[in-house]
Amino acid sequence: MLESFKCKYIVKFINSYVHDQNLYTVMNFSQGGELQAYVKGKKYLSENEAKSIVKQITEGLKYIHSRGVIHRDLNPNNILFTDENHDLINVSIMILIQNFIYR
């Protein structure tokens, strides 16, 4: 199911596997880093920048909710920028597979 997600606001899931009781996930690389580090480095965001970030997160969540998936660990560490320009947000829904409830 997760492999079929096609949304520019969701990190592309590639594969997952278990080895020695550890779950590993493979997803596209988001070179822009985490939202938490970005905000910490800037100290504050302009209203327009914050609005853009919240809109992109909302669009990503709307997409996964429309497919019957909810995110149980949404925090700034799980919000990734796709590039170093920090123009596009990806909600990292693949951090831990067990953080999802399928309905």
Phi and psi in radians as a Rosetta constraint file:
Dihedral C 1 N 2 CA 2 C 2 CIRCULARHARMONIC -1.120 0.35
Dihedral N 2 CA 2 C 2 N 3 CIRCULARHARMONIC -0.500 0.35
Dihedral C 2 N 3 CA 3 C 3 CIRCULARHARMONIC -1.133 0.35
Dihedral N 3 CA 3 C 3 N 4 CIRCULARHARMONIC -0.437 0.35
Dihedral C 3 N 4 CA 4 C 4 CIRCULARHARMONIC -1.472 0.35
Dihedral N 4 CA 4 C 4 N 5 CIRCULARHARMONIC -0.117 0.35
Dihedral C 4 N 5 CA 5 C 5 CIRCULARHARMONIC -1.137 0.35
Dihedral N 5 CA 5 C 5 N 6 CIRCULARHARMONIC 2.198 0.35
Dihedral C 5 N 6 CA 6 C 6 CIRCULARHARMONIC -2.304 0.35
Dihedral N 6 CA 6 C 6 N 7 CIRCULARHARMONIC 1.590 0.35
Dihedral C 6 N 7 CA 7 C 7 CIRCULARHARMONIC -2.581 0.35
Dihedral N 7 CA 7 C 7 N 8 CIRCULARHARMONIC 2.303 0.35
Dihedral C 7 N 8 CA 8 C 8 CIRCULARHARMONIC -1.159 0.35
Dihedral N 8 CA 8 C 8 N 9 CIRCULARHARMONIC -0.206 0.35
Dihedral C 8 N 9 CA 9 C 9 CIRCULARHARMONIC -1.732 0.35
Dihedral N 9 CA 9 C 9 N 10 CIRCULARHARMONIC 0.055 0.35
Dihedral C 9 N 10 CA 10 C 10 CIRCULARHARMONIC -2.105 0.35
Dihedral N 10 CA 10 C 10 N 11 CIRCULARHARMONIC 2.279 0.35
Dihedral C 10 N 11 CA 11 C 11 CIRCULARHARMONIC -1.067 0.35
Dihedral N 11 CA 11 C 11 N 12 CIRCULARHARMONIC 2.315 0.35
Dihedral C 11 N 12 CA 12 C 12 CIRCULARHARMONIC -1.217 0.35
Dihedral N 12 CA 12 C 12 N 13 CIRCULARHARMONIC 2.078 0.35
Dihedral C 12 N 13 CA 13 C 13 CIRCULARHARMONIC -1.400 0.35
Dihedral N 13 CA 13 C 13 N 14 CIRCULARHARMONIC 2.330 0.35
Dihedral C 13 N 14 CA 14 C 14 CIRCULARHARMONIC -1.896 0.35
Dihedral N 14 CA 14 C 14 N 15 CIRCULARHARMONIC -0.883 0.35
Dihedral C 14 N 15 CA 15 C 15 CIRCULARHARMONIC -2.893 0.35
Dihedral N 15 CA 15 C 15 N 16 CIRCULARHARMONIC 2.914 0.35
Dihedral C 15 N 16 CA 16 C 16 CIRCULARHARMONIC -2.520 0.35
Dihedral N 16 CA 16 C 16 N 17 CIRCULARHARMONIC 2.682 0.35
Dihedral C 16 N 17 CA 17 C 17 CIRCULARHARMONIC -2.713 0.35
Dihedral N 17 CA 17 C 17 N 18 CIRCULARHARMONIC 2.774 0.35
Dihedral C 17 N 18 CA 18 C 18 CIRCULARHARMONIC -1.956 0.35
Dihedral N 18 CA 18 C 18 N 19 CIRCULARHARMONIC 2.361 0.35
Dihedral C 18 N 19 CA 19 C 19 CIRCULARHARMONIC -2.512 0.35
Dihedral N 19 CA 19 C 19 N 20 CIRCULARHARMONIC 2.177 0.35
Dihedral C 19 N 20 CA 20 C 20 CIRCULARHARMONIC 0.886 0.35
Dihedral N 20 CA 20 C 20 N 21 CIRCULARHARMONIC 0.828 0.35
Dihedral C 20 N 21 CA 21 C 21 CIRCULARHARMONIC 1.119 0.35
Dihedral N 21 CA 21 C 21 N 22 CIRCULARHARMONIC 0.315 0.35
Dihedral C 21 N 22 CA 22 C 22 CIRCULARHARMONIC -1.957 0.35
Dihedral N 22 CA 22 C 22 N 23 CIRCULARHARMONIC 2.412 0.35
Dihedral C 22 N 23 CA 23 C 23 CIRCULARHARMONIC -1.707 0.35
Dihedral N 23 CA 23 C 23 N 24 CIRCULARHARMONIC 2.210 0.35
Dihedral C 23 N 24 CA 24 C 24 CIRCULARHARMONIC -2.034 0.35
Dihedral N 24 CA 24 C 24 N 25 CIRCULARHARMONIC 2.413 0.35
Dihedral C 24 N 25 CA 25 C 25 CIRCULARHARMONIC -2.089 0.35
Dihedral N 25 CA 25 C 25 N 26 CIRCULARHARMONIC 2.554 0.35
Dihedral C 25 N 26 CA 26 C 26 CIRCULARHARMONIC -2.035 0.35
Dihedral N 26 CA 26 C 26 N 27 CIRCULARHARMONIC 2.199 0.35
Dihedral C 26 N 27 CA 27 C 27 CIRCULARHARMONIC -2.462 0.35
Dihedral N 27 CA 27 C 27 N 28 CIRCULARHARMONIC 2.903 0.35
Dihedral C 27 N 28 CA 28 C 28 CIRCULARHARMONIC -1.013 0.35
Dihedral N 28 CA 28 C 28 N 29 CIRCULARHARMONIC 2.568 0.35
Dihedral C 28 N 29 CA 29 C 29 CIRCULARHARMONIC -1.364 0.35
Dihedral N 29 CA 29 C 29 N 30 CIRCULARHARMONIC 2.283 0.35
Dihedral C 29 N 30 CA 30 C 30 CIRCULARHARMONIC -1.944 0.35
Dihedral N 30 CA 30 C 30 N 31 CIRCULARHARMONIC 1.714 0.35
Dihedral C 30 N 31 CA 31 C 31 CIRCULARHARMONIC -1.324 0.35
Dihedral N 31 CA 31 C 31 N 32 CIRCULARHARMONIC -0.110 0.35
Dihedral C 31 N 32 CA 32 C 32 CIRCULARHARMONIC -1.406 0.35
Dihedral N 32 CA 32 C 32 N 33 CIRCULARHARMONIC -0.179 0.35
Dihedral C 32 N 33 CA 33 C 33 CIRCULARHARMONIC 1.501 0.35
Dihedral N 33 CA 33 C 33 N 34 CIRCULARHARMONIC -3.053 0.35
Dihedral C 33 N 34 CA 34 C 34 CIRCULARHARMONIC -1.543 0.35
Dihedral N 34 CA 34 C 34 N 35 CIRCULARHARMONIC 2.642 0.35
Dihedral C 34 N 35 CA 35 C 35 CIRCULARHARMONIC -1.040 0.35
Dihedral N 35 CA 35 C 35 N 36 CIRCULARHARMONIC -0.696 0.35
Dihedral C 35 N 36 CA 36 C 36 CIRCULARHARMONIC -1.027 0.35
Dihedral N 36 CA 36 C 36 N 37 CIRCULARHARMONIC -0.819 0.35
Dihedral C 36 N 37 CA 37 C 37 CIRCULARHARMONIC -1.146 0.35
Dihedral N 37 CA 37 C 37 N 38 CIRCULARHARMONIC -0.660 0.35
Dihedral C 37 N 38 CA 38 C 38 CIRCULARHARMONIC -1.099 0.35
Dihedral N 38 CA 38 C 38 N 39 CIRCULARHARMONIC -0.852 0.35
Dihedral C 38 N 39 CA 39 C 39 CIRCULARHARMONIC -1.155 0.35
Dihedral N 39 CA 39 C 39 N 40 CIRCULARHARMONIC -0.724 0.35
Dihedral C 39 N 40 CA 40 C 40 CIRCULARHARMONIC -1.068 0.35
Dihedral N 40 CA 40 C 40 N 41 CIRCULARHARMONIC -0.685 0.35
Dihedral C 40 N 41 CA 41 C 41 CIRCULARHARMONIC -1.230 0.35
Dihedral N 41 CA 41 C 41 N 42 CIRCULARHARMONIC -0.587 0.35
Dihedral C 41 N 42 CA 42 C 42 CIRCULARHARMONIC -1.496 0.35
Dihedral N 42 CA 42 C 42 N 43 CIRCULARHARMONIC -0.446 0.35
Dihedral C 42 N 43 CA 43 C 43 CIRCULARHARMONIC 1.347 0.35
Dihedral N 43 CA 43 C 43 N 44 CIRCULARHARMONIC -0.565 0.35
Dihedral C 43 N 44 CA 44 C 44 CIRCULARHARMONIC -2.724 0.35
Dihedral N 44 CA 44 C 44 N 45 CIRCULARHARMONIC 2.786 0.35
Dihedral C 44 N 45 CA 45 C 45 CIRCULARHARMONIC -2.031 0.35
Dihedral N 45 CA 45 C 45 N 46 CIRCULARHARMONIC 2.558 0.35
Dihedral C 45 N 46 CA 46 C 46 CIRCULARHARMONIC -1.206 0.35
Dihedral N 46 CA 46 C 46 N 47 CIRCULARHARMONIC 2.827 0.35
Dihedral C 46 N 47 CA 47 C 47 CIRCULARHARMONIC -1.052 0.35
Dihedral N 47 CA 47 C 47 N 48 CIRCULARHARMONIC -0.730 0.35
Dihedral C 47 N 48 CA 48 C 48 CIRCULARHARMONIC -1.148 0.35
Dihedral N 48 CA 48 C 48 N 49 CIRCULARHARMONIC -0.697 0.35
Dihedral C 48 N 49 CA 49 C 49 CIRCULARHARMONIC -1.158 0.35
Dihedral N 49 CA 49 C 49 N 50 CIRCULARHARMONIC -0.780 0.35
Dihedral C 49 N 50 CA 50 C 50 CIRCULARHARMONIC -1.080 0.35
Dihedral N 50 CA 50 C 50 N 51 CIRCULARHARMONIC -0.718 0.35
Dihedral C 50 N 51 CA 51 C 51 CIRCULARHARMONIC -1.082 0.35
Dihedral N 51 CA 51 C 51 N 52 CIRCULARHARMONIC -0.754 0.35
Dihedral C 51 N 52 CA 52 C 52 CIRCULARHARMONIC -1.103 0.35
Dihedral N 52 CA 52 C 52 N 53 CIRCULARHARMONIC -0.752 0.35
Dihedral C 52 N 53 CA 53 C 53 CIRCULARHARMONIC -1.110 0.35
Dihedral N 53 CA 53 C 53 N 54 CIRCULARHARMONIC -0.832 0.35
Dihedral C 53 N 54 CA 54 C 54 CIRCULARHARMONIC -1.100 0.35
Dihedral N 54 CA 54 C 54 N 55 CIRCULARHARMONIC -0.681 0.35
Dihedral C 54 N 55 CA 55 C 55 CIRCULARHARMONIC -1.088 0.35
Dihedral N 55 CA 55 C 55 N 56 CIRCULARHARMONIC -0.761 0.35
Dihedral C 55 N 56 CA 56 C 56 CIRCULARHARMONIC -1.171 0.35
Dihedral N 56 CA 56 C 56 N 57 CIRCULARHARMONIC -0.708 0.35
Dihedral C 56 N 57 CA 57 C 57 CIRCULARHARMONIC -1.082 0.35
Dihedral N 57 CA 57 C 57 N 58 CIRCULARHARMONIC -0.777 0.35
Dihedral C 57 N 58 CA 58 C 58 CIRCULARHARMONIC -1.072 0.35
Dihedral N 58 CA 58 C 58 N 59 CIRCULARHARMONIC -0.737 0.35
Dihedral C 58 N 59 CA 59 C 59 CIRCULARHARMONIC -1.101 0.35
Dihedral N 59 CA 59 C 59 N 60 CIRCULARHARMONIC -0.730 0.35
Dihedral C 59 N 60 CA 60 C 60 CIRCULARHARMONIC -1.096 0.35
Dihedral N 60 CA 60 C 60 N 61 CIRCULARHARMONIC -0.779 0.35
Dihedral C 60 N 61 CA 61 C 61 CIRCULARHARMONIC -1.163 0.35
Dihedral N 61 CA 61 C 61 N 62 CIRCULARHARMONIC -0.687 0.35
Dihedral C 61 N 62 CA 62 C 62 CIRCULARHARMONIC -1.027 0.35
Dihedral N 62 CA 62 C 62 N 63 CIRCULARHARMONIC -0.714 0.35
Dihedral C 62 N 63 CA 63 C 63 CIRCULARHARMONIC -1.092 0.35
Dihedral N 63 CA 63 C 63 N 64 CIRCULARHARMONIC -0.887 0.35
Dihedral C 63 N 64 CA 64 C 64 CIRCULARHARMONIC -1.195 0.35
Dihedral N 64 CA 64 C 64 N 65 CIRCULARHARMONIC -0.591 0.35
Dihedral C 64 N 65 CA 65 C 65 CIRCULARHARMONIC -1.119 0.35
Dihedral N 65 CA 65 C 65 N 66 CIRCULARHARMONIC -0.632 0.35
Dihedral C 65 N 66 CA 66 C 66 CIRCULARHARMONIC -1.162 0.35
Dihedral N 66 CA 66 C 66 N 67 CIRCULARHARMONIC -0.271 0.35
Dihedral C 66 N 67 CA 67 C 67 CIRCULARHARMONIC -1.848 0.35
Dihedral N 67 CA 67 C 67 N 68 CIRCULARHARMONIC 0.251 0.35
Dihedral C 67 N 68 CA 68 C 68 CIRCULARHARMONIC 1.381 0.35
Dihedral N 68 CA 68 C 68 N 69 CIRCULARHARMONIC 0.359 0.35
Dihedral C 68 N 69 CA 69 C 69 CIRCULARHARMONIC -2.063 0.35
Dihedral N 69 CA 69 C 69 N 70 CIRCULARHARMONIC 2.415 0.35
Dihedral C 69 N 70 CA 70 C 70 CIRCULARHARMONIC -2.075 0.35
Dihedral N 70 CA 70 C 70 N 71 CIRCULARHARMONIC 2.702 0.35
Dihedral C 70 N 71 CA 71 C 71 CIRCULARHARMONIC -1.761 0.35
Dihedral N 71 CA 71 C 71 N 72 CIRCULARHARMONIC 2.174 0.35
Dihedral C 71 N 72 CA 72 C 72 CIRCULARHARMONIC -1.794 0.35
Dihedral N 72 CA 72 C 72 N 73 CIRCULARHARMONIC 0.053 0.35
Dihedral C 72 N 73 CA 73 C 73 CIRCULARHARMONIC -2.463 0.35
Dihedral N 73 CA 73 C 73 N 74 CIRCULARHARMONIC 0.862 0.35
Dihedral C 73 N 74 CA 74 C 74 CIRCULARHARMONIC -1.368 0.35
Dihedral N 74 CA 74 C 74 N 75 CIRCULARHARMONIC 2.006 0.35
Dihedral C 74 N 75 CA 75 C 75 CIRCULARHARMONIC -2.686 0.35
Dihedral N 75 CA 75 C 75 N 76 CIRCULARHARMONIC 2.910 0.35
Dihedral C 75 N 76 CA 76 C 76 CIRCULARHARMONIC -1.025 0.35
Dihedral N 76 CA 76 C 76 N 77 CIRCULARHARMONIC -0.365 0.35
Dihedral C 76 N 77 CA 77 C 77 CIRCULARHARMONIC -1.280 0.35
Dihedral N 77 CA 77 C 77 N 78 CIRCULARHARMONIC -0.394 0.35
Dihedral C 77 N 78 CA 78 C 78 CIRCULARHARMONIC -1.757 0.35
Dihedral N 78 CA 78 C 78 N 79 CIRCULARHARMONIC 0.166 0.35
Dihedral C 78 N 79 CA 79 C 79 CIRCULARHARMONIC -1.902 0.35
Dihedral N 79 CA 79 C 79 N 80 CIRCULARHARMONIC 2.078 0.35
Dihedral C 79 N 80 CA 80 C 80 CIRCULARHARMONIC -2.036 0.35
Dihedral N 80 CA 80 C 80 N 81 CIRCULARHARMONIC 2.565 0.35
Dihedral C 80 N 81 CA 81 C 81 CIRCULARHARMONIC -1.613 0.35
Dihedral N 81 CA 81 C 81 N 82 CIRCULARHARMONIC 2.416 0.35
Dihedral C 81 N 82 CA 82 C 82 CIRCULARHARMONIC -1.258 0.35
Dihedral N 82 CA 82 C 82 N 83 CIRCULARHARMONIC -0.479 0.35
Dihedral C 82 N 83 CA 83 C 83 CIRCULARHARMONIC -2.513 0.35
Dihedral N 83 CA 83 C 83 N 84 CIRCULARHARMONIC 3.039 0.35
Dihedral C 83 N 84 CA 84 C 84 CIRCULARHARMONIC -1.267 0.35
Dihedral N 84 CA 84 C 84 N 85 CIRCULARHARMONIC -0.202 0.35
Dihedral C 84 N 85 CA 85 C 85 CIRCULARHARMONIC -1.388 0.35
Dihedral N 85 CA 85 C 85 N 86 CIRCULARHARMONIC -0.197 0.35
Dihedral C 85 N 86 CA 86 C 86 CIRCULARHARMONIC 1.035 0.35
Dihedral N 86 CA 86 C 86 N 87 CIRCULARHARMONIC 0.611 0.35
Dihedral C 86 N 87 CA 87 C 87 CIRCULARHARMONIC -1.516 0.35
Dihedral N 87 CA 87 C 87 N 88 CIRCULARHARMONIC -0.545 0.35
Dihedral C 87 N 88 CA 88 C 88 CIRCULARHARMONIC -2.245 0.35
Dihedral N 88 CA 88 C 88 N 89 CIRCULARHARMONIC 2.325 0.35
Dihedral C 88 N 89 CA 89 C 89 CIRCULARHARMONIC -1.655 0.35
Dihedral N 89 CA 89 C 89 N 90 CIRCULARHARMONIC 2.509 0.35
Dihedral C 89 N 90 CA 90 C 90 CIRCULARHARMONIC -2.166 0.35
Dihedral N 90 CA 90 C 90 N 91 CIRCULARHARMONIC 2.212 0.35
Dihedral C 90 N 91 CA 91 C 91 CIRCULARHARMONIC -1.407 0.35
Dihedral N 91 CA 91 C 91 N 92 CIRCULARHARMONIC 2.069 0.35
Dihedral C 91 N 92 CA 92 C 92 CIRCULARHARMONIC -1.448 0.35
Dihedral N 92 CA 92 C 92 N 93 CIRCULARHARMONIC 1.733 0.35
Dihedral C 92 N 93 CA 93 C 93 CIRCULARHARMONIC -1.649 0.35
Dihedral N 93 CA 93 C 93 N 94 CIRCULARHARMONIC 0.058 0.35
Dihedral C 93 N 94 CA 94 C 94 CIRCULARHARMONIC -1.834 0.35
Dihedral N 94 CA 94 C 94 N 95 CIRCULARHARMONIC 0.188 0.35
Dihedral C 94 N 95 CA 95 C 95 CIRCULARHARMONIC -0.982 0.35
Dihedral N 95 CA 95 C 95 N 96 CIRCULARHARMONIC -0.916 0.35
Dihedral C 95 N 96 CA 96 C 96 CIRCULARHARMONIC -2.430 0.35
Dihedral N 96 CA 96 C 96 N 97 CIRCULARHARMONIC 2.128 0.35
Dihedral C 96 N 97 CA 97 C 97 CIRCULARHARMONIC -1.017 0.35
Dihedral N 97 CA 97 C 97 N 98 CIRCULARHARMONIC -0.628 0.35
Dihedral C 97 N 98 CA 98 C 98 CIRCULARHARMONIC -1.216 0.35
Dihedral N 98 CA 98 C 98 N 99 CIRCULARHARMONIC -0.086 0.35
Dihedral C 98 N 99 CA 99 C 99 CIRCULARHARMONIC -1.445 0.35
Dihedral N 99 CA 99 C 99 N 100 CIRCULARHARMONIC 0.188 0.35
Dihedral C 99 N 100 CA 100 C 100 CIRCULARHARMONIC -2.105 0.35
Dihedral N 100 CA 100 C 100 N 101 CIRCULARHARMONIC 2.486 0.35
Dihedral C 100 N 101 CA 101 C 101 CIRCULARHARMONIC -1.986 0.35
Dihedral N 101 CA 101 C 101 N 102 CIRCULARHARMONIC 2.206 0.35
Dihedral C 101 N 102 CA 102 C 102 CIRCULARHARMONIC -1.720 0.35
Dihedral N 102 CA 102 C 102 N 103 CIRCULARHARMONIC 2.341 0.35
